[in-house]
Amino acid sequence: MELQKIRSLGEEELKHHERTTAEQLFRLRFQVALGQNDGVKKLRQLRKEIAQIKTVERERALGINGELNQVAPATEKKARKGKGARK
């Protein structure tokens, strides 16, 4: 699931999606341990998705808008370039 879609989910939908993804990850790990599945790519994808969901939850808890944070570092970089002028 894309980050934009995750950000557009409501609180309950986000919790539900986190639970289902964590359950999928558990089942897949179990299958890999038993040798029934070789889903390394899917494991990576599920872990990444859970991390994105938790990040969005934390941003909401702190009142941070993730999209604004992605733009800010570029502006800071331009501002710093001007300060370090050569003599």
FIKOLZA-1660 file (N, C-alpha, C; in steps of 0.1 Angstrom, whole numbers, plus 5000, padded with zeros to 4 digits):
% residues 87
   i   px   py   pz ch aa at
   1 5008 4988 5000  A  M  N
   1 5000 5000 5000  A  M CA
   1 5009 5012 5000  A  M  C
   2 5005 5022 4992  A  E  N
   2 5013 5034 4991  A  E CA
   2 5011 5043 5004  A  E  C
   3 5021 5051 5006  A  L  N
   3 5021 5060 5018  A  L CA
   3 5009 5070 5017  A  L  C
   4 5006 5075 5005  A  Q  N
   4 4994 5084 5004  A  Q CA
   4 4982 5077 5008  A  Q  C
   5 4980 5065 5005  A  K  N
   5 4968 5057 5008  A  K CA
   5 4967 5055 5023  A  K  C
   6 4979 5052 5029  A  I  N
   6 4980 5050 5044  A  I CA
   6 4976 5063 5051  A  I  C
   7 4981 5074 5046  A  R  N
   7 4978 5087 5053  A  R CA
   7 4963 5090 5052  A  R  C
   8 4957 5086 5041  A  S  N
   8 4943 5089 5040  A  S CA
   8 4933 5081 5048  A  S  C
   9 4938 5070 5054  A  L  N
   9 4930 5061 5062  A  L CA
   9 4926 5068 5076  A  L  C
  10 4915 5064 5081  A  G  N
  10 4911 5069 5094  A  G CA
  10 4918 5061 5105  A  G  C
  11 4916 5065 5117  A  E  N
  11 4922 5059 5129  A  E CA
  11 4919 5044 5130  A  E  C
  12 4906 5041 5129  A  E  N
  12 4902 5027 5130  A  E CA
  12 4906 5019 5119  A  E  C
  13 4906 5024 5107  A  E  N
  13 4910 5017 5095  A  E CA
  13 4925 5014 5096  A  E  C
  14 4933 5024 5101  A  L  N
  14 4947 5023 5102  A  L CA
  14 4950 5012 5112  A  L  C
  15 4944 5011 5124  A  K  N
  15 4946 5001 5134  A  K CA
  15 4943 4987 5128  A  K  C
  16 4931 4986 5121  A  H  N
  16 4927 4974 5115  A  H CA
  16 4937 4969 5104  A  H  C
  17 4942 4978 5096  A  H  N
  17 4952 4975 5086  A  H CA
  17 4965 4970 5092  A  H  C
  18 4969 4977 5103  A  E  N
  18 4981 4973 5110  A  E CA
  18 4980 4958 5116  A  E  C
  19 4968 4956 5122  A  R  N
  19 4966 4942 5128  A  R CA
  19 4966 4931 5117  A  R  C
  20 4959 4934 5106  A  T  N
  20 4959 4924 5095  A  T CA
  20 4973 4922 5089  A  T  C
  21 4980 4932 5087  A  T  N
  21 4994 4931 5081  A  T CA
  21 5003 4924 5091  A  T  C
  22 5002 4927 5104  A  A  N
  22 5010 4920 5113  A  A CA
  22 5007 4905 5114  A  A  C
  23 4994 4902 5112  A  E  N
  23 4990 4888 5112  A  E CA
  23 4996 4881 5100  A  E  C
  24 4995 4888 5088  A  Q  N
  24 5001 4882 5076  A  Q CA
  24 5015 4879 5077  A  Q  C
  25 5022 4889 5084  A  L  N
  25 5037 4888 5086  A  L CA
  25 5040 4876 5095  A  L  C
  26 5032 4874 5105  A  F  N
  26 5034 4863 5114  A  F CA
  26 5032 4849 5107  A  F  C
  27 5021 4848 5099  A  R  N
  27 5018 4836 5092  A  R CA
  27 5029 4833 5082  A  R  C
  28 5034 4843 5075  A  L  N
  28 5045 4842 5065  A  L CA
  28 5058 4837 5071  A  L  C
  29 5061 4843 5083  A  R  N
  29 5073 4839 5090  A  R CA
  29 5072 4825 5094  A  R  C
  30 5061 4821 5099  A  F  N
  30 5058 4807 5103  A  F CA
  30 5061 4798 5091  A  F  C
  31 5055 4801 5079  A  Q  N
  31 5057 4793 5067  A  Q CA
  31 5071 4792 5063  A  Q  C
  32 5078 4803 5064  A  V  N
  32 5092 4803 5060  A  V CA
  32 5100 4794 5070  A  V  C
  33 5097 4795 5083  A  A  N
  33 5104 4787 5093  A  A CA
  33 5102 4772 5090  A  A  C
  34 5090 4768 5085  A  L  N
  34 5087 4754 5083  A  L CA
  34 5092 4750 5069  A  L  C
  35 5097 4759 5061  A  G  N
  35 5102 4756 5048  A  G CA
  35 5092 4755 5038  A  G  C
  36 5080 4759 5040  A  Q  N
  36 5069 4758 5031  A  Q CA
  36 5069 4769 5021  A  Q  C
  37 5075 4780 5024  A  N  N
  37 5075 4792 5016  A  N CA
  37 5088 4799 5016  A  N  C
  38 5092 4805 5005  A  D  N
  38 5104 4813 5004  A  D CA
  38 5101 4827 5000  A  D  C
  39 5093 4834 5008  A  G  N
  39 5087 4847 5005  A  G CA
  39 5095 4858 5012  A  G  C
  40 5108 4859 5008  A  V  N
  40 5116 4869 5014  A  V CA
  40 5112 4883 5010  A  V  C
  41 5108 4884 4997  A  K  N
  41 5103 4897 4992  A  K CA
  41 5091 4902 4998  A  K  C
  42 5081 4892 5001  A  K  N
  42 5069 4896 5007  A  K CA
  42 5071 4899 5022  A  K  C
  43 5081 4893 5029  A  L  N
  43 5084 4896 5042  A  L CA
  43 5089 4910 5043  A  L  C
  44 5098 4914 5034  A  R  N
  44 5103 4928 5034  A  R CA
  44 5092 4938 5032  A  R  C
  45 5083 4935 5023  A  Q  N
  45 5072 4944 5019  A  Q CA
  45 5063 4946 5031  A  Q  C
  46 5059 4935 5038  A  L  N
  46 5051 4936 5050  A  L CA
  46 5057 4944 5061  A  L  C
  47 5070 4941 5064  A  R  N
  47 5077 4949 5074  A  R CA
  47 5077 4964 5071  A  R  C
  48 5079 4967 5059  A  K  N
  48 5080 4981 5054  A  K CA
  48 5066 4987 5056  A  K  C
  49 5055 4980 5052  A  E  N
  49 5042 4985 5054  A  E CA
  49 5038 4988 5068  A  E  C
  50 5042 4979 5077  A  I  N
  50 5039 4981 5092  A  I CA
  50 5047 4993 5097  A  I  C
  51 5059 4994 5092  A  A  N
  51 5067 5006 5097  A  A CA
  51 5061 5019 5092  A  A  C
  52 5055 5019 5080  A  Q  N
  52 5049 5031 5075  A  Q CA
  52 5036 5034 5083  A  Q  C
  53 5029 5024 5086  A  I  N
  53 5016 5026 5094  A  I CA
  53 5020 5032 5107  A  I  C
  54 5030 5026 5114  A  K  N
  54 5034 5031 5127  A  K CA
  54 5039 5045 5126  A  K  C
  55 5046 5048 5116  A  T  N
  55 5051 5062 5114  A  T CA
  55 5040 5072 5113  A  T  C
  56 5030 5069 5105  A  V  N
  56 5018 5077 5103  A  V CA
  56 5011 5079 5117  A  V  C
  57 5009 5068 5124  A  E  N
  57 5003 5069 5137  A  E CA
  57 5010 5078 5146  A  E  C
  58 5024 5077 5146  A  R  N
  58 5032 5085 5155  A  R CA
  58 5031 5100 5151  A  R  C
  59 5031 5102 5138  A  E  N
  59 5030 5116 5133  A  E CA
  59 5017 5122 5138  A  E  C
  60 5006 5115 5137  A  R  N
  60 4993 5120 5141  A  R CA
  60 4993 5122 5156  A  R  C
  61 4999 5113 5164  A  A  N
  61 5000 5115 5178  A  A CA
  61 5008 5128 5182  A  A  C
  62 5018 5131 5174  A  L  N
  62 5026 5143 5177  A  L CA
  62 5021 5155 5170  A  L  C
  63 5011 5154 5161  A  G  N
  63 5005 5165 5154  A  G CA
  63 5014 5170 5143  A  G  C
  64 5022 5161 5137  A  I  N
  64 5031 5164 5126  A  I CA
  64 5025 5160 5113  A  I  C
  65 5026 5169 5103  A  N  N
  65 5021 5165 5090  A  N CA
  65 5033 5161 5082  A  N  C
  66 5034 5148 5078  A  G  N
  66 5045 5142 5071  A  G CA
  66 5048 5148 5058  A  G  C
  67 5038 5153 5051  A  E  N
  67 5041 5159 5038  A  E CA
  67 5049 5172 5039  A  E  C
  68 5046 5179 5049  A  L  N
  68 5053 5192 5051  A  L CA
  68 5068 5189 5055  A  L  C
  69 5070 5179 5063  A  N  N
  69 5084 5175 5067  A  N CA
  69 5092 5171 5055  A  N  C
  70 5086 5166 5045  A  Q  N
  70 5094 5161 5033  A  Q CA
  70 5099 5173 5025  A  Q  C
  71 5092 5185 5026  A  V  N
  71 5096 5196 5018  A  V CA
  71 5106 5205 5026  A  V  C
  72 5105 5205 5039  A  A  N
  72 5113 5214 5047  A  A CA
  72 5128 5212 5046  A  A  C
  73 5134 5200 5045  A  P  N
  73 5148 5198 5044  A  P CA
  73 5154 5205 5031  A  P  C
  74 5147 5205 5020  A  A  N
  74 5152 5211 5008  A  A CA
  74 5153 5226 5010  A  A  C
  75 5143 5232 5017  A  T  N
  75 5144 5247 5019  A  T CA
  75 5155 5250 5029  A  T  C
  76 5157 5242 5039  A  E  N
  76 5168 5244 5048  A  E CA
  76 5182 5243 5041  A  E  C
  77 5183 5234 5032  A  K  N
  77 5195 5232 5025  A  K CA
  77 5199 5245 5017  A  K  C
  78 5188 5251 5010  A  K  N
  78 5191 5263 5003  A  K CA
  78 5194 5274 5012  A  K  C
  79 5188 5275 5023  A  A  N
  79 5191 5286 5033  A  A CA
  79 5205 5285 5038  A  A  C
  80 5210 5273 5040  A  R  N
  80 5223 5271 5046  A  R CA
  80 5234 5275 5035  A  R  C
  81 5231 5272 5022  A  K  N
  81 5241 5275 5012  A  K CA
  81 5244 5290 5012  A  K  C
  82 5234 5299 5014  A  G  N
  82 5236 5313 5013  A  G CA
  82 5243 5318 5025  A  G  C
  83 5242 5312 5037  A  K  N
  83 5249 5316 5049  A  K CA
  83 5264 5314 5048  A  K  C
  84 5269 5304 5042  A  G  N
  84 5283 5300 5042  A  G CA
  84 5290 5307 5030  A  G  C
  85 5288 5320 5028  A  A  N
  85 5294 5326 5016  A  A CA
  85 5309 5328 5019  A  A  C
  86 5317 5327 5009  A  R  N
  86 5332 5328 5010  A  R CA
  86 5336 5343 5012  A  R  C
  87 5347 5344 5018  A  K  N
  87 5352 5358 5021  A  K CA
  87 5362 5362 5010  A  K  C
% end
